[in-house]
């Protein structure tokens, strides 16, 4: 007979969990549990988790060790860990419900449970077994099945493959004016009537955005290699979803794509757009460390508009910083922008960070920025974007040709 056990625990989220966060957590748990032969359910209420996992004893023990190491929650309390004759949730890889306090109070038989300052993390074994019994049968079981289905269907989105079929890639050179050479080919993902990457992401179900992001990176690398990316030239991927939860997987996919296509990982630059990202500076710092630790380069985009940017530079300096286009625009006529830019350029120089001036459209802007010591430029003033080729020519303002 199979050695079955169930393990019930509660924990506290380390940060506020949005619906999208919970959906991502649910999807991850279902995929993992399906592979391990684990079943169970997950409840969430006001920052508290209550989870039941059931399966073979050795598997459950290993899984719980992984759960303990998950930094999305802390203060784990193991409530029950005991053998069982049969599974209670045999048809659920992971049931899910986000409950109102009154509903949990009704289940545990204490209507004032939350009024008294209690939470899911305060459940004792007796109340935990009441919840288990309530979800074994009756209307609460129907409720959790309905919530799980609704959670997966509630967020609109097109299939990843359908959106990917319409994705195209444009390239624009980043020019090193000191070396008079192309430092990098910057690639953007577009679709339809020049819809940008942010627009593409809005078409994707939130649970599929990390997958879509990795597929776009892979295809961009393949496209650049197919167009003959020079071995001495970098490739700057200017689209990243901004999410940090799946950074390890996205990193692995990027490295594998580079290896398959004969591109040195040190030549790949992944940009994190601070305007799009909702991650904290601490989370972004961790992503930057992962990128650099794997041999890739990290670039911060839309730098000036983000809060916590100075702490980010100090704690986990990226390889490159791309200046906010709003700061560059008409900088030759704006004293306050000039003062801020000088401070940024000096700070980056002291930290060994290269600065890129992007979307430079005017000769006067170029001259002012060049005079302040910036060597890397990208913009229509030097070379326009191309879709079917890697641009090999550029024009420095003030030069002939």
DAWO-V707011 format. One record per residue. N is the residue number from 1. RES is the residue in one letter. OMEGA is omega in whole degrees, 0 to 359 (NA if undefined). Layout:
n;res;omega
N;RES;OMEGA
N;RES;OMEGA
This chain:
n;res;omega
1;X;180
2;X;181
3;X;184
4;X;173
5;X;166
6;X;180
7;X;180
8;X;179
9;X;172
10;X;181
11;X;181
12;X;178
13;X;180
14;X;175
15;X;179
16;X;183
17;X;176
18;X;176
19;X;180
20;X;177
21;X;181
22;X;178
23;X;179
24;X;179
25;X;180
26;X;181
27;X;180
28;X;181
29;X;181
30;X;179
31;X;181
32;X;183
33;X;178
34;X;179
35;X;185
36;X;184
37;X;181
38;X;176
39;X;179
40;X;179
41;X;181
42;X;174
43;X;177
44;X;176
45;X;171
46;X;176
47;X;180
48;X;176
49;X;171
50;X;186
51;X;173
52;X;173
53;X;182
54;X;182
55;X;179
56;X;188
57;X;183
58;X;180
59;X;180
60;X;179
61;X;179
62;X;180
63;X;181
64;X;176
65;X;176
66;X;180
67;X;180
68;X;183
69;X;182
70;X;185
71;X;176
72;X;177
73;X;179
74;X;182
75;X;179
76;X;176
77;X;177
78;X;185
79;X;182
80;X;174
81;X;188
82;X;178
83;X;176
84;X;180
85;X;181
86;X;179
87;X;173
88;X;185
89;X;187
90;X;183
91;X;180
92;X;169
93;X;170
94;X;173
95;X;185
96;X;170
97;X;172
98;X;192
99;X;171
100;X;181
101;X;182
102;X;181
103;X;177
104;X;177
105;X;178
106;X;182
107;X;186
108;X;176
109;X;179
110;X;184
111;X;180
112;X;185
113;X;182
114;X;177
115;X;181
116;X;178
117;X;179
118;X;178
119;X;178
120;X;181
121;X;180
122;X;183
123;X;173
124;X;182
125;X;180
126;X;180
127;X;177
128;X;179
129;X;175
130;X;178
131;X;179
132;X;179
133;X;181
134;X;182
135;X;177
136;X;183
137;X;174
138;X;189
139;X;179
140;X;176
141;X;177
142;X;180
143;X;183
144;X;176
145;X;180
146;X;180
147;X;181
148;X;179
149;X;181
150;X;181
151;X;182
152;X;184
153;X;190
154;X;183
155;X;181
156;X;177
157;X;177
158;X;176
159;X;182
160;X;182
161;X;181
162;X;179
163;X;181
164;X;181
165;X;181
166;X;183
167;X;174
168;X;183
169;X;176
170;X;182
171;X;176
172;X;184
173;X;167
174;X;189
175;X;173
176;X;186
177;X;179
178;X;180
179;X;184
180;X;182
181;X;176
182;X;181
183;X;184
184;X;168
185;X;180
186;X;184
187;X;176
188;X;175
189;X;179
190;X;176
191;X;176
192;X;180
193;X;179
194;X;176
195;X;185
196;X;186
197;X;178
198;X;178
199;X;178
200;X;181
201;X;181
202;X;178
203;X;188
204;X;173
205;X;182
206;X;181
207;X;185
208;X;186
209;X;178
210;X;177
211;X;179
212;X;180
213;X;182
214;X;178
215;X;179
216;X;178
217;X;181
218;X;181
219;X;178
220;X;178
221;X;179
222;X;181
223;X;179
224;X;179
225;X;180
226;X;179
227;X;175
228;X;178
229;X;180
230;X;183
231;X;180
232;X;184
233;X;175
234;X;171
235;X;180
236;X;178
237;X;187
238;X;178
239;X;174
240;X;188
241;X;183
242;X;178
243;X;182
244;X;185
245;X;182
246;X;186
247;X;182
248;X;179
249;X;180
250;X;179
251;X;180
252;X;180
253;X;180
254;X;179
255;X;179
256;X;179
257;X;178
258;X;181
259;X;181
260;X;186
261;X;174
262;X;179
263;X;177
264;X;179
265;X;179
266;X;179
267;X;181
268;X;180
269;X;177
270;X;182
271;X;172
272;X;182
273;X;185
274;X;177
275;X;182
276;X;187
277;X;175
278;X;183
279;X;178
280;X;176
281;X;179
282;X;179
283;X;179
284;X;178
285;X;179
286;X;179
287;X;179
288;X;179
289;X;178
290;X;180
291;X;185
292;X;178
293;X;179
294;X;178
295;X;176
296;X;175
297;X;180
298;X;179
299;X;176
300;X;178
301;X;182
302;X;192
303;X;192
304;X;188
305;X;188
306;X;173
307;X;179
308;X;187
309;X;182
310;X;177
311;X;180
312;X;179
313;X;183
314;X;187
315;X;182
316;X;184
317;X;174
318;X;176
319;X;184
320;X;173
321;X;176
322;X;185
323;X;176
324;X;182
325;X;179
326;X;178
327;X;182
328;X;186
329;X;178
330;X;181
331;X;182
332;X;181
333;X;188
334;X;183
335;X;181
336;X;176
337;X;179
338;X;181
339;X;180
340;X;180
341;X;179
342;X;180
343;X;180
344;X;182
345;X;180
346;X;180
347;X;179
348;X;178
349;X;180
350;X;182
351;X;180
352;X;181
353;X;176
354;X;181
355;X;177
356;X;172
357;X;186
358;X;179
359;X;176
360;X;187
361;X;185
362;X;179
363;X;181
364;X;177
365;X;180
366;X;183
367;X;180
368;X;181
369;X;177
370;X;181
371;X;180
372;X;173
373;X;177
374;X;184
375;X;185
376;X;184
377;X;174
378;X;178
379;X;182
380;X;179
381;X;182
382;X;180
383;X;180
384;X;177
385;X;176
386;X;182
387;X;187
388;X;182
389;X;173
390;X;183
391;X;182
392;X;183
393;X;177
394;X;180
395;X;176
396;X;179
397;X;181
398;X;179
399;X;178
400;X;176
401;X;NA
